[in-house]
Amino acid sequence: MRIRSVTIGANLSYPIDVGRFGDFERFQARAQGLFEDAGLAVQTVRLATQPFPEILRDAGPASAAAFARELETLCQAHGIDYCSVGPVVATRPEDSVAYIAAIPEIIRQTEMAFASALVAAPGSGIHLSAIRQAAEVIADVAHSTPNGFGNLRFAVLANCEAGSPFFPAAFHRGPGPAFSIATEAADLAVDSFAAAATLAEARQNLRRAVEETARTIEEICRALAAEFDFRFGGIDFSLAPYPELARSIGHALEKLGVDAFGGNSTLFAVAFTTRVLREARFPRCGFCGLLLPVLEDRTLAQRSTEDLYTLDSLLLYSAVCGTGLDTVPLPGDVGAEELAAILLDMATLALVADKPLTARLMPIPGKQAGDITDFEFEYFANGRILETRGCGGRRIFEDNRFVSL
């Protein structure tokens, strides 16, 4: 198991106070050293800010790309691998969506900066105008970055709170700096399920592995919090995968007893595994569930080529597990109207099921449903372009800005 990310959260101003980055650099170096001494390799260190429209309230949307470029440069200089400028928050009827139009330039003018749009919240509803603009961002970025790869750094969020360490959902709230931990723990499930003869043993094995590892992580985090006066926000102990079989959540579910990911019984296996994570005791934040990113998991990518699941299947699994629709490859000609309809369904599920969900959709220019992606990226396993239906909900968005739900 690895630490996917040590994510620092901080409030920034614009112009950026460069002096603060010395503290971030000392913190990240110390954190990496402590985790590695404990046998837990740290894959990345990341920085998440408060929502960027709040930072740029006086400067305006035209400053967004310049702010992101400067932030990225400072992070690179201080040992931070990725940065998130947070979401455009559009969860009330009166919320402005003007800053969403600035996101394509943020993506195009940076290499390691992430952004998002938060379009739904419980007790409020769904911002239809924000969803429509977010869909236009996805379509724009797909056709203005090589192979549509820029959409890896943009997500649409629903019912998501601050403090998650996983990108692109991460953003910061509260006074003072904080930090949280994202795990890459699919291998714990592979090993736990492979060693079990029964479901009861599988449950016991995984819970024990999660709690033992979480105790080690928590001890280190408590020490870091005391040393640096950074608030410890918790552990997002999600079973995030890496694109090899031994670290595939799809492979873990098949070890549990599913004949092939996507076949009948997958929903049960997803719910079963999520329940174990919910039963485990540790200081939690974020999703704490299964992550099912199509292009980041070797088994999911392979099963997509075998036509074993669809976009609807992934949304169904999201009802009982993790983050929603993640790194989903779609035909390059999918239109913004249909993308908006897909996002609307995700946001609806997030509110009705009262759970945080995200969508990171990746239309691939020049590719059609059934084609195989051809990314050359360490963290991707190439898979099949999933089919869309060529229709959406145009009239829902046409004359409606916001809906309570």
C-alpha positions as CSV (number, residue, x, y, z in Angstrom):
1,M,0.0,0.0,0.0
2,R,1.1,3.5,-0.7
3,I,0.1,7.0,0.4
4,R,-1.5,8.4,-2.8
5,S,-1.2,11.9,-1.5
6,V,-0.3,14.0,1.5
7,T,-2.6,17.0,0.7
8,I,-2.0,20.3,2.3
9,G,-5.0,22.7,2.5
10,A,-4.4,26.4,2.9
11,N,-6.2,29.7,2.3
12,L,-4.3,31.9,-0.2
13,S,-4.5,35.5,-1.3
14,Y,-3.8,37.1,-4.6
15,P,-1.2,38.3,-5.2
16,I,0.2,35.1,-3.6
17,D,2.2,35.4,-0.3
18,V,5.3,33.6,-1.4
19,G,6.7,33.4,2.1
20,R,4.2,30.8,3.2
21,F,5.6,28.2,0.8
22,G,8.7,27.8,3.0
23,D,6.4,26.3,5.7
24,F,4.7,24.0,3.1
25,E,8.1,22.8,1.8
26,R,9.4,21.9,5.3
27,F,6.1,20.2,6.1
28,Q,6.0,18.0,3.0
29,A,9.7,17.0,3.4
30,R,9.1,16.0,7.0
31,A,5.9,14.1,6.1
32,Q,7.5,12.1,3.3
33,G,10.4,11.2,5.6
34,L,8.2,10.0,8.4
35,F,5.9,7.9,6.1
36,E,8.8,6.3,4.3
37,D,10.5,5.4,7.6
38,A,7.3,3.6,8.4
39,G,7.4,1.7,5.2
40,L,4.7,3.8,3.4
41,A,5.9,5.3,0.2
42,V,4.4,8.7,-0.6
43,Q,3.4,9.0,-4.3
44,T,2.6,12.7,-4.3
45,V,2.3,15.8,-2.2
46,R,-0.4,18.2,-3.2
47,L,-1.8,21.6,-2.2
48,A,-5.4,22.6,-2.2
49,T,-6.7,26.2,-1.8
50,Q,-10.1,27.6,-0.9
51,P,-12.3,28.1,-4.0
52,F,-10.5,30.2,-6.5
53,P,-13.3,32.7,-7.2
54,E,-13.0,33.7,-3.5
55,I,-9.3,34.3,-3.9
56,L,-9.8,36.3,-7.1
57,R,-12.9,38.2,-5.9
58,D,-11.2,41.6,-6.6
59,A,-9.1,40.5,-9.6
60,G,-11.9,38.8,-11.5
61,P,-12.1,35.7,-13.8
62,A,-9.6,37.0,-16.3
63,S,-6.9,36.6,-13.6
64,A,-7.6,32.9,-13.1
65,A,-5.1,31.4,-15.5
66,A,-2.3,33.7,-14.3
67,F,-3.0,32.8,-10.7
68,A,-2.9,29.1,-11.5
69,R,0.4,29.4,-13.4
70,E,2.0,31.3,-10.5
71,L,0.6,28.7,-8.0
72,E,1.9,25.8,-10.1
73,T,5.4,27.4,-10.3
74,L,5.6,28.0,-6.6
75,C,4.5,24.4,-5.9
76,Q,7.1,23.0,-8.2
77,A,9.8,25.1,-6.5
78,H,8.8,23.8,-3.1
79,G,8.5,20.1,-3.6
80,I,4.7,20.0,-4.2
81,D,3.7,17.8,-7.1
82,Y,0.1,19.0,-7.9
83,C,-2.1,21.9,-6.9
84,S,-5.9,22.4,-6.8
85,V,-7.4,25.9,-7.1
86,G,-10.7,24.5,-5.8
87,P,-14.2,24.7,-7.2
88,V,-16.5,27.3,-8.5
89,V,-19.2,26.8,-5.9
90,A,-22.7,27.0,-7.4
91,T,-25.0,25.4,-4.9
92,R,-27.6,28.1,-4.4
93,P,-29.8,29.8,-7.0
94,E,-28.0,33.2,-6.5
95,D,-24.5,31.8,-7.0
96,S,-22.6,33.1,-10.0
97,V,-21.2,30.7,-12.6
98,A,-19.0,33.3,-14.3
99,Y,-15.8,31.8,-13.1
100,I,-16.6,28.4,-14.8
101,A,-15.7,29.9,-18.1
102,A,-12.2,30.6,-16.9
103,I,-11.4,26.9,-16.2
104,P,-10.4,25.9,-19.8
105,E,-7.6,28.4,-19.7
106,I,-6.5,27.3,-16.3
107,I,-6.2,23.7,-17.7
108,R,-4.6,24.8,-21.0
109,Q,-2.0,27.1,-19.4
110,T,-0.8,24.7,-16.7
111,E,0.3,21.1,-16.4
112,M,-0.3,20.2,-12.8
113,A,-3.2,22.5,-11.7
114,F,-6.6,21.0,-11.1
115,A,-10.0,22.8,-10.9
116,S,-13.6,21.8,-10.4
117,A,-17.2,23.0,-10.3
118,L,-19.4,22.2,-7.3
119,V,-23.0,22.1,-8.7
120,A,-25.2,20.5,-6.0
121,A,-25.7,20.5,-2.3
122,P,-28.1,18.8,0.1
123,G,-30.8,21.0,1.5
124,S,-30.5,23.2,-1.5
125,G,-30.6,21.6,-5.0
126,I,-28.9,21.4,-8.4
127,H,-27.5,24.4,-10.3
128,L,-28.6,23.6,-13.8
129,S,-26.8,26.6,-15.4
130,A,-23.5,25.5,-13.7
131,I,-23.9,22.0,-15.0
132,R,-24.5,23.3,-18.5
133,Q,-21.4,25.5,-18.4
134,A,-19.3,22.6,-16.8
135,A,-20.4,20.4,-19.7
136,E,-19.1,23.1,-22.2
137,V,-15.8,23.1,-20.3
138,I,-15.4,19.4,-20.8
139,A,-16.2,19.7,-24.5
140,D,-13.8,22.6,-24.9
141,V,-10.9,21.0,-23.0
142,A,-11.4,17.7,-24.9
143,H,-10.8,19.5,-28.2
144,S,-8.1,21.9,-27.1
145,T,-5.7,19.7,-25.2
146,P,-3.8,16.7,-26.7
147,N,-5.9,13.6,-26.8
148,G,-8.4,15.4,-24.5
149,F,-6.0,14.7,-21.7
150,G,-6.7,18.0,-20.0
151,N,-10.0,16.7,-18.6
152,L,-8.0,14.6,-16.2
153,R,-7.6,17.8,-14.2
154,F,-11.3,18.9,-14.2
155,A,-14.2,17.4,-12.3
156,V,-17.8,18.2,-11.6
157,L,-18.7,17.7,-7.9
158,A,-22.0,17.1,-6.1
159,N,-22.5,17.0,-2.4
160,C,-18.8,17.3,-1.7
161,E,-17.3,19.0,1.3
162,A,-14.0,20.6,1.9
163,G,-11.1,18.5,3.2
164,S,-11.0,15.6,0.8
165,P,-7.4,14.9,-0.1
166,F,-8.2,13.3,-3.5
167,F,-7.9,15.5,-6.6
168,P,-9.8,17.0,-8.4
169,A,-12.3,17.2,-5.5
170,A,-9.9,18.7,-3.0
171,F,-10.4,22.2,-1.6
172,H,-9.8,23.9,1.7
173,R,-12.0,25.6,4.3
174,G,-11.3,26.9,7.7
175,P,-8.6,29.0,9.4
176,G,-5.0,28.0,9.2
177,P,-3.3,25.3,7.2
178,A,-4.5,21.7,7.4
179,F,-3.6,18.4,5.9
180,S,-5.2,15.0,5.1
181,I,-4.2,11.7,3.7
182,A,-5.3,9.9,0.6
183,T,-4.5,6.2,0.3
184,E,-3.8,4.0,-2.6
185,A,-5.0,0.8,-1.0
186,A,-6.6,-1.5,-3.6
187,D,-3.8,-4.0,-2.9
188,L,-5.0,-4.4,0.7
189,A,-8.3,-5.7,-0.7
190,V,-6.6,-8.0,-3.3
191,D,-4.5,-9.6,-0.5
192,S,-7.4,-9.7,2.0
193,F,-9.8,-11.3,-0.4
194,A,-7.3,-13.7,-1.9
195,A,-6.6,-15.1,1.5
196,A,-10.2,-15.6,2.5
197,A,-12.3,-18.8,2.0
198,T,-15.6,-17.1,3.0
199,L,-17.2,-13.6,3.0
200,A,-16.8,-13.5,6.7
201,E,-13.1,-14.0,6.5
202,A,-12.8,-11.5,3.7
203,R,-14.6,-8.9,5.8
204,Q,-12.4,-9.6,8.8
205,N,-9.1,-9.6,6.8
206,L,-9.8,-6.3,5.1
207,R,-11.0,-4.5,8.2
208,R,-8.0,-5.7,10.1
209,A,-5.6,-4.5,7.4
210,V,-7.3,-1.1,7.1
211,E,-7.4,-0.4,10.8
212,E,-3.7,-1.6,11.3
213,T,-2.5,0.6,8.5
214,A,-4.7,3.5,9.6
215,R,-3.2,3.4,13.1
216,T,0.3,3.8,11.7
217,I,-0.8,6.7,9.5
218,E,-2.7,8.4,12.3
219,E,0.3,8.3,14.7
220,I,2.5,10.0,12.1
221,C,-0.2,12.6,11.3
222,R,-0.7,13.4,15.0
223,A,3.1,14.0,15.3
224,L,3.2,16.2,12.2
225,A,0.2,18.2,13.4
226,A,1.9,18.9,16.8
227,E,5.3,19.7,15.2
228,F,4.0,22.1,12.5
229,D,0.7,23.4,14.0
230,F,-1.2,22.1,10.9
231,R,-4.6,20.8,11.6
232,F,-5.0,17.0,10.8
233,G,-8.2,16.6,8.8
234,G,-8.3,12.8,8.6
235,I,-7.6,9.9,6.3
236,D,-9.6,9.2,3.1
237,F,-8.9,5.5,3.3
238,S,-10.2,4.7,-0.2
239,L,-9.3,1.6,-2.2
240,A,-7.7,3.6,-5.0
241,P,-6.0,1.5,-7.7
242,Y,-2.8,1.7,-9.7
243,P,-2.8,0.2,-13.2
244,E,-1.3,-3.2,-12.4
245,L,-3.1,-6.4,-11.4
246,A,-1.8,-6.6,-7.8
247,R,-3.2,-3.1,-7.2
248,S,-6.5,-3.3,-9.1
249,I,-9.8,-2.9,-7.2
250,G,-11.5,-4.8,-10.1
251,H,-9.1,-7.7,-9.5
252,A,-9.9,-7.6,-5.7
253,L,-13.7,-7.8,-6.4
254,E,-13.0,-10.8,-8.6
255,K,-10.9,-12.4,-5.8
256,L,-14.0,-11.9,-3.6
257,G,-16.0,-14.1,-6.0
258,V,-17.3,-12.0,-8.9
259,D,-16.6,-13.9,-12.1
260,A,-15.7,-10.7,-14.0
261,F,-16.1,-7.0,-13.0
262,G,-19.2,-5.7,-14.6
263,G,-21.1,-9.0,-14.5
264,N,-24.0,-9.7,-12.2
265,S,-22.9,-9.7,-8.5
266,T,-20.6,-6.8,-9.1
267,L,-23.0,-4.5,-7.3
268,F,-23.0,-6.8,-4.3
269,A,-19.3,-7.0,-4.2
270,V,-18.9,-3.2,-4.4
271,A,-21.5,-2.7,-1.6
272,F,-19.9,-5.4,0.6
273,T,-16.4,-3.9,0.3
274,T,-17.7,-0.4,1.0
275,R,-19.5,-1.6,4.1
276,V,-16.2,-3.0,5.4
277,L,-14.6,0.4,5.0
278,R,-17.5,2.1,6.8
279,E,-17.2,-0.4,9.7
280,A,-13.4,0.2,10.1
281,R,-12.4,2.7,12.8
282,F,-10.1,5.5,11.9
283,P,-10.3,9.3,11.6
284,R,-11.9,9.8,8.3
285,C,-12.5,12.4,5.7
286,G,-13.5,12.5,2.0
287,F,-14.9,9.5,0.3
288,C,-13.6,6.5,2.2
289,G,-14.9,4.0,-0.4
290,L,-14.1,2.2,-3.6
291,L,-12.7,4.3,-6.4
292,L,-13.6,2.9,-9.8
293,P,-11.6,4.9,-12.3
294,V,-12.0,3.2,-15.7
295,L,-8.5,4.2,-17.0
296,E,-6.6,3.9,-13.7
297,D,-7.4,0.3,-13.0
298,R,-6.0,-2.5,-15.2
299,T,-9.0,-4.9,-14.6
300,L,-11.6,-2.2,-15.2
301,A,-9.8,-1.2,-18.4
302,Q,-9.7,-4.8,-19.6
303,R,-13.3,-5.5,-18.7
304,S,-14.3,-2.4,-20.7
305,T,-12.8,-4.0,-23.8
306,E,-14.9,-7.1,-23.2
307,D,-18.1,-4.9,-23.1
308,L,-19.0,-6.0,-19.6
309,Y,-20.2,-2.7,-18.2
310,T,-21.6,0.6,-19.3
311,L,-21.8,4.2,-18.2
312,D,-25.0,3.3,-16.5
313,S,-23.3,0.4,-14.7
314,L,-20.8,2.8,-13.2
315,L,-23.5,5.2,-12.0
316,L,-25.3,2.2,-10.4
317,Y,-22.1,1.1,-8.5
318,S,-21.7,4.8,-7.4
319,A,-25.0,4.4,-5.5
320,V,-23.3,2.1,-3.1
321,C,-19.6,3.0,-3.1
322,G,-17.2,5.8,-4.0
323,T,-16.6,8.8,-6.1
324,G,-18.9,8.5,-9.1
325,L,-17.9,8.6,-12.8
326,D,-14.1,8.7,-12.8
327,T,-11.7,8.9,-15.8
328,V,-14.5,7.6,-18.1
329,P,-13.5,7.6,-21.8
330,L,-16.3,8.8,-24.1
331,P,-16.6,9.3,-27.8
332,G,-15.0,12.5,-29.1
333,D,-18.1,13.7,-30.7
334,V,-20.3,13.6,-27.6
335,G,-22.0,17.0,-27.4
336,A,-22.2,19.4,-24.4
337,E,-26.0,18.7,-24.1
338,E,-25.5,15.0,-23.6
339,L,-22.6,15.6,-21.2
340,A,-24.8,17.9,-19.2
341,A,-27.4,15.2,-18.9
342,I,-24.9,12.7,-17.7
343,L,-23.7,15.2,-15.1
344,L,-27.3,15.9,-14.0
345,D,-27.9,12.2,-13.3
346,M,-24.7,12.1,-11.2
347,A,-25.7,15.2,-9.2
348,T,-29.2,13.8,-8.7
349,L,-27.8,10.5,-7.3
350,A,-25.5,12.4,-5.0
351,L,-28.4,14.3,-3.5
352,V,-31.0,11.5,-3.4
353,A,-28.5,9.0,-1.9
354,D,-26.9,11.8,0.3
355,K,-23.3,10.9,-0.7
356,P,-20.4,12.8,-2.3
357,L,-20.0,12.0,-6.0
358,T,-17.9,13.4,-8.8
359,A,-17.7,13.1,-12.6
360,R,-14.4,13.2,-14.5
361,L,-15.5,12.6,-18.1
362,M,-13.0,12.3,-20.9
363,P,-14.2,12.6,-24.5
364,I,-11.4,11.5,-26.7
365,P,-11.2,13.4,-30.1
366,G,-11.3,11.2,-33.1
367,K,-12.4,8.1,-31.1
368,Q,-15.8,6.4,-31.3
369,A,-17.5,4.0,-29.0
370,G,-15.7,0.7,-29.0
371,D,-12.3,2.2,-29.9
372,I,-9.4,1.7,-27.5
373,T,-7.7,4.7,-26.0
374,D,-4.0,5.2,-26.7
375,F,-2.7,7.2,-23.7
376,E,1.0,6.9,-22.8
377,F,0.7,7.8,-19.1
378,E,2.1,5.9,-16.2
379,Y,-1.1,6.0,-14.2
380,F,-3.5,4.9,-17.0
381,A,-4.3,1.5,-18.5
382,N,-5.9,1.9,-21.9
383,G,-9.5,0.8,-22.2
384,R,-12.6,0.9,-24.4
385,I,-14.5,4.1,-25.2
386,L,-17.9,3.7,-23.6
387,E,-21.0,4.2,-25.5
388,T,-23.3,7.2,-25.1
389,R,-26.9,7.4,-26.5
390,G,-26.7,10.6,-28.5
391,C,-29.5,12.3,-26.5
392,G,-29.9,14.2,-23.3
393,G,-32.2,16.6,-21.6
394,R,-32.0,19.8,-23.6
395,R,-35.4,21.2,-22.5
396,I,-34.5,20.7,-18.8
397,F,-31.6,23.1,-19.1
398,E,-33.1,25.5,-21.6
399,D,-35.4,27.6,-19.4
400,N,-34.3,26.5,-16.0
401,R,-31.4,27.8,-13.9
402,F,-31.8,26.0,-10.6
403,V,-33.9,23.2,-9.2
404,S,-34.5,22.3,-5.6
405,L,-34.2,18.6,-4.8
